Amino acid sequence: MRQIILDTETTGVEPHNGDRIIEIGAVELVKRRLTHNNYHQYIQPEREVPQEVIEVHGITNEFLVGKPVFAEVVDAFMEYVAGAELIIHNAPFDVGFINNELSLLANNKWGKLEDHCTITDTLKMARKAYPGQRNSLDALCKRLMVDNSNRTLHGALLDSEILADVYLTMTGGQTKLSLNADDNEGGERDASLHKISRDRLPLKVLYANDEELTRHQTKLGEISKKSGLELNW
């Protein structure tokens, strides 16, 4: 299963009033593991970025000079996300901006984003799991003990990487394993493995008693209720 965690940065919050995308960042998961096949692109919005917005993400008008316009990167971006499940925090915002950019193309052969992807909104998931609580990305990082110490400013790629950790933690999954068998982390794990001797004594098997099984099922029920997922283990 291919999933893509995606975020955008923009010139403002109203695409229908002329605001445009200036950055897209995305990280790929396959079978819930990070592949490092990321997508990251700065985009020339063909309008000025207001100072109050620059103070949020730090992307200046000077920095965006010479960056490609959306029409120049749309094919590569849409080919990257096609067929995937897109996981986005407050998905209507980012999807709305991307669809607006698509609608502005002189020749829009792609239609809408949701024609090519399924969309999962982690903000909607969080509101269901933690009703009545703050569910911003920073709040979820604090609640789920996800490190976001590098997030001094908003940034599409960094926020996608953080959201990947948040999403996998929320859904009870792995956050650190890579599909790349040659990466440093993998090498360190392999070096720490030791061959088990065939001459060792057999391991003693301890079976759960009725009370422990009941407590196990109760705990699974609590986790299932918070995550909104059905657990069968």
C-alpha positions in Angstrom: 0.0 0.0 0.0 1.5 3.3 -1.1 0.7 6.4 1.1 2.0 9.9 0.7 2.1 12.4 3.5 1.7 15.9 2.0 1.8 19.5 3.0 1.8 22.9 1.2 2.8 26.4 2.0 0.9 29.3 0.3 0.8 33.1 -0.1 -2.4 33.2 2.1 -5.5 31.2 3.0 -7.9 32.1 0.2 -7.2 30.5 -3.2 -10.4 32.0 -4.7 -9.1 35.5 -3.8 -5.8 34.9 -5.6 -3.6 33.1 -3.1 -1.3 30.6 -4.6 1.0 27.6 -3.6 4.7 28.4 -3.1 5.9 25.0 -1.7 4.9 21.4 -1.9 6.5 18.8 0.3 5.7 15.1 0.5 7.1 11.9 1.9 6.3 8.4 0.8 5.3 5.3 2.8 5.1 1.8 1.4 3.6 -0.8 3.8 3.8 1.9 6.5 7.6 2.3 6.1 9.4 5.4 5.0 11.0 4.9 1.6 12.9 8.3 1.4 11.3 8.8 -2.1 10.3 12.3 -1.2 8.9 15.1 -3.3 9.9 18.7 -2.6 9.3 21.7 -4.8 9.3 25.5 -4.4 7.0 27.3 -6.8 6.9 30.9 -8.2 3.3 32.1 -7.3 3.3 34.9 -9.8 2.2 37.3 -7.0 3.8 38.9 -3.9 4.0 37.0 -0.7 2.7 39.2 2.1 5.1 40.0 5.0 2.8 38.5 7.6 2.8 35.2 5.7 6.6 35.3 5.3 6.9 35.5 9.1 5.0 32.1 9.3 7.1 30.1 6.8 10.1 32.2 6.1 9.8 31.9 2.3 10.6 35.4 0.9 9.7 36.9 -2.5 13.5 37.2 -3.2 13.9 33.4 -2.6 11.1 32.6 -5.1 12.6 34.5 -7.9 13.5 32.1 -10.7 11.5 29.2 -9.2 9.3 27.3 -11.7 5.6 28.1 -12.0 3.0 25.4 -11.2 2.4 24.6 -14.9 6.1 23.6 -15.2 6.0 21.1 -12.3 2.4 19.8 -12.4 3.1 16.7 -14.5 6.0 15.5 -12.3 3.9 16.2 -9.1 0.7 14.5 -10.4 2.7 11.5 -11.6 4.3 11.2 -8.1 1.0 11.2 -6.2 -1.1 9.2 -8.8 -2.7 6.1 -7.3 -1.6 6.8 -3.7 -3.5 7.5 -0.5 -2.8 11.2 0.4 -2.6 11.8 4.1 -2.9 15.5 4.9 -3.6 17.5 8.1 -6.6 19.7 7.4 -6.9 18.1 3.9 -9.6 20.5 2.5 -7.1 23.4 2.7 -4.3 21.8 0.7 -6.6 19.9 -1.7 -8.5 23.1 -2.3 -5.2 25.0 -3.2 -4.0 22.2 -5.4 -7.3 22.0 -7.3 -7.2 25.7 -7.7 -3.8 25.5 -9.3 -5.0 22.8 -11.6 -8.0 24.9 -12.6 -5.8 27.8 -13.6 -3.8 25.7 -16.1 -4.3 26.7 -19.7 -4.6 23.0 -20.5 -5.7 21.0 -17.5 -5.5 17.4 -18.5 -5.5 16.2 -14.8 -8.9 17.4 -13.6 -9.0 17.3 -9.8 -6.5 15.8 -7.3 -9.1 13.4 -6.0 -9.6 12.0 -9.5 -6.2 10.3 -9.0 -5.8 9.8 -5.3 -7.8 8.9 -2.2 -7.6 11.6 0.6 -7.2 11.0 4.3 -7.6 13.9 6.7 -5.5 13.5 9.9 -7.2 16.5 11.5 -10.6 14.7 11.1 -9.0 11.6 12.6 -7.6 13.5 15.5 -10.9 15.2 16.3 -12.5 11.8 16.5 -9.8 10.4 18.6 -9.4 13.4 20.9 -12.7 15.2 21.0 -12.7 18.7 22.6 -8.9 18.9 22.6 -6.5 21.0 20.5 -5.5 19.0 17.4 -3.0 21.2 15.6 0.1 19.4 14.4 2.1 20.9 17.3 -0.5 19.8 19.8 -0.5 16.3 18.4 3.3 16.1 18.6 3.2 17.1 22.2 0.4 14.6 23.0 2.0 11.7 21.1 5.6 12.6 22.1 6.7 13.2 18.5 9.8 15.3 18.3 9.1 18.6 16.5 12.0 20.6 17.9 13.2 21.5 14.4 9.9 23.2 13.6 10.7 26.8 14.3 8.9 27.9 11.1 6.3 26.1 8.9 7.8 24.2 6.0 6.1 21.8 3.7 8.7 19.0 3.6 9.5 19.2 7.4 5.8 19.3 8.3 5.2 16.2 6.1 8.0 14.3 7.8 6.6 15.3 11.2 3.0 14.4 10.2 4.3 11.0 9.0 5.5 10.3 12.6 2.2 11.6 14.0 0.1 9.5 11.6 2.0 6.3 12.2 1.9 6.9 16.0 -1.8 7.6 16.0 -2.5 4.5 14.0 -0.3 2.3 16.1 2.4 1.7 13.5 6.2 1.9 12.9 7.8 5.3 12.5 11.5 4.7 12.0 12.1 1.7 9.8 13.1 2.3 6.2 12.7 0.1 3.1 16.3 0.8 2.2 18.3 -2.1 3.4 21.6 -0.2 2.9 20.8 2.8 5.2 22.9 3.4 8.3 20.1 2.6 10.7 19.6 -0.8 9.0 23.3 -1.5 9.1 23.5 -0.8 12.8 20.5 -3.1 13.5 22.1 -5.9 11.5 25.4 -5.5 13.3 23.6 -5.9 16.6 22.1 -9.3 15.8 23.6 -12.5 17.3 23.2 -16.0 16.1 21.3 -18.1 18.6 22.9 -21.4 19.5 21.1 -24.6 18.7 22.4 -26.0 22.0 20.6 -23.6 24.3 17.9 -24.8 26.6 14.3 -24.6 25.3 12.4 -21.5 26.1 9.7 -21.7 28.7 6.3 -20.8 27.3 4.1 -18.8 29.7 0.4 -18.6 28.7 -1.9 -15.8 29.7 -4.5 -16.6 32.4 -8.2 -15.6 32.1 -7.7 -12.3 34.0 -4.8 -11.3 31.8 -6.8 -12.1 28.6 -9.7 -10.0 29.9 -7.4 -7.1 30.6 -5.8 -7.5 27.1 -9.2 -7.3 25.4 -10.2 -4.3 27.5 -7.0 -2.4 26.5 -7.5 -3.2 22.8 -11.1 -1.9 23.1 -9.7 1.4 24.5 -7.1 1.7 21.8 -9.7 0.9 19.1 -12.1 3.6 20.4 -9.4 6.2 20.4 -7.9 5.4 17.0 -11.2 4.6 15.3 -9.8 1.4 14.0 -10.8 -2.2 14.5 -8.1 -4.2 16.3 -7.9 -8.0 16.1 -4.7 -8.9 17.9 
